[in-house]
Amino acid sequence: MADIKDKIAIVTGAGHGIGREIALVLARNGAEVVVTDVSDEIFEVGKQIEALGAKALPMKCDVTELEQAQSVEERVAGKYDRIDILVNNAGIYPTKPFLEITPEDWNKVLRINLNGAFHCTKAVLPMMVKHGYGKIVNIASIAGAVVAFQNLVHYSASKAAIAGFTKSLALEVAQYGINVNAVAPGPIDIGTMSPETEMYKQLIKTIPLGRMGLPRDIANLVVFLVSDDSNFITGQCIVSDGGYTLP
């Protein structure tokens, strides 16, 4: 168990996949979790958290809108008078050749993946500064932040930007007792690809540890980074990819 009992955590994009698992694992470790997403799936996630005997507060939020992020912060601050943890997970993963990417495609990815993290961080940071404590974890990716992939120029640009955002913000807010880190997942099985497909089998061959990553692999790392066990770690982008990007 991590030492996050009774901490107040906000997780964006928590309706499914990695975000959902992060919310559940935080709850299992004693945090009270504010579950946000644009979809109604958050209400089911809230029920799953409560079934664990933990507390959840599902709130719909479009992270591309600063006003909505601020509304979440105001409601959470009003209920708890503090925000201890923010996990900027909300994001999309579209694939398209660069020559086919439209300005609309580009802007949509940047609005969600990058502006979303800016908006949510902008909303909660004053409360963290006020209390002299905070843990922010941004979900980056090996794409852009570590290696290159075809057909992912817009996604890679957004995630490389998240890595830079993490480092610079960590430097600014360290004086307030706030840690800012990022996690860069490699190939993660979120149930969208059948293990029976040839693509899946070929992908596993490229991973030295011999398996796809699971949402809980990322969630467990996030829990470590928001716990006091990681108090001397800040400004880092930590890769979790089973060795995929090793030379």
N, C-alpha and C positions, 0 to 999 in steps of 0.2 A: 504493500500500500504506500502510495506517495503521500507526502505531508500537505495535502490540499483540502483537508476536511473543513467544511463550512466556507471555503473560498467561493466568491461569486464570479462565475465565468460566463462569457458571451462567446458563442461559436456561430459563425456565419456559414451559410450553405450547409446547414446541418440536417437537411431533410433526407439525405441519402448518401451512399458511398462513404468516402473518407470522413466527411464532416459528421455524418450520423455516428460513425464509430468513435470519433473523438468525443462527441457529446456523451455517449454511453460510458466510455472508459473514464472520463472525468467524473461522471456521476458515481461510478463504482468506487472511485477513490475518495468520495465524500464531498465533492464540490456541488454547489447548487448551480444548475446550468440553465442559462437563457439560450433557448434554441431558436435560431432565426433562419429564414429562407424565404424565397418568393412563393413557394408552393405550400399547399395545405398539408404536406407530408410531415411538417414539424409537429403537428398535433398528435400524430401517431407516435413520433419519436418521444414526445413529452410523456405519453402514456407508458411507453417502454421504460423510460427513466423512473417514473413513479412506481412501476412494478418492481424495480430494484430496491425500493424503499428510500429513494432519493427524491429531491425536489427539482421540479422543472418549471420553466416559464417560457412557453412557446410564443413567439412573436413574429408575425410576417414582416419582412423588411426587404426592400429592393436596395441593395447596397450602392447602386448607381446614383441614388438620390441622397444627397447630404442631409436633407431634412428628415428623411426616414431614419437614417442612422442616428441623428440627434434625438429623434422621438424615442427610439429604443433606449438610448443612454438616459434620457430624462425619466423614463418609466422605471428603469432599473435603479437609478440613483435615488428616485423617490421611494422605492420599496426597500432598498438595502442600505442606502447612504454610502455605498462604495462599489467599485468595480475592481476586482483583483486581477482578472485574467481576460485577455481578448485573443481569440484565435481567428485570424483572417483566412478563412478557408474558401469562401465563395469564389467560384470560378467556372469557366467553360473551356472546353477542349475541342474546338472545331479543327478539322483538317481540310486544307485546300491549297493547291499550287499557288505560288505567289502571283503568277500572271493572271490568275482568276480572282484574286482577293480584291474586293471592292472597298471603297472608302467606308461604306456601311459595315462591312465585315470587320475591317480593321478597328473602327471606332467601337463597335460592340464589344470586342474582346478586351480592348483597353479600358473601357468604361467599367466592365465587371471585374476583370482580374486585377487591374491596377488602381483605377479610381475608387473601386469598392474598398480596397484596403486603406487608401488615404482617407476616405469619408469616415469609416468606422473608427480608425485610429484618431482622427481629428476630433471625433465626438467623445471618445472615452478618456483621452489623455489628460485633460484638465482635472478630472476626478482622481486619476492615478497620481498626478503631481501633488494635488492637495493632500493626499494621504501618504505621500512619500513611499509608495510601493506600487508595483505593477509588473505583470508578465505578459508580454505580447509575443505571439508566435504567428508568423506569416507562412502560408503554404506556398512555396516556390515550386520548382521542378528541376530535374536534371536537364530538361529541354531549355536551352537558352542560358541558364545559370551555369551549366557544366559542359554540355555537349550540344551538337547541332542535329536536327532532324529535318528531313524534307517535308514540305507541305505543312509546316508549323511555324512559319515566320512570324505571324501575328501573335500566336500563343507564346512562342519562345521569347519574343521581344517583351511581352508583358511579364514573364517570369524572371527574365534577366533583370528587369527593372525592379521587381520585388526584392531581389537579392541586394541590389544597390540601395534601395529604400531602407531595407533592414539595417545595413551597416551604418548609414549616415544617421538614421534616427537613433540607433543605439548609442552613438557617440554624443548626441545632443541631450538625451534624457538620462544618461547614466548618473548625472549629478543629483537626480531626484529619486534614486533607488529603483529605477525601472529597467528591467532587462528586456531586450528585443532580439529575437532570434528567428531564423527561418529553417524550415525543413524542405529538402528537395527530394521528393519521392522519385524512384525509378518506376519500372513497370509494376502496376498494382492491379490485382484482379478484383474488380468491383462487380463482377457477374455479367459483364456485357459481351464477353467472348467465351465461346464454348471451349473447354479443355480438349475436346475431340478434334478441333480444327487443326489443320496443318500450320496455320499462322501461329497459333498458341504454342504448339510443340516446338516450332523453330525458335520462337522467342525465348522459351525456357532454356534452350541450348546456349543462348548468349549470356545467361545469368550464372556466374560461378557457383552460387549456392544451390543451384538446381531447382529453383521453384520461383513462381511469381510472388511478389509481395502481396500482403493482405492489408486491408484497412487497419487492422489492429496493430500491425507493425508500425505504421505511421502514428496511430493514436498513442501507443505506448511511449514513443519518443516525445510526442507533444506533452504528455503528462510529466515526463521527466523535466522538460524544459520549463514547465510552469510551476514546478515544485521548488522548494528551497534547496533541494539537492543540487540544483544548477545555478545557484546564486552567483558564482564566479564566471559564468558563461554569458557573454553578450556580444551582439554584432556578428554572430556566426550563421552560416548557411550549411546545415548539416545534411549530408547525403545519406539516404536510406534506399539502397537499390540492389542489395544482394551481390554487390561486386560488379554490376553491369558496366559501370564506367571506368573500371580499373584498366590501366594501360595493357 
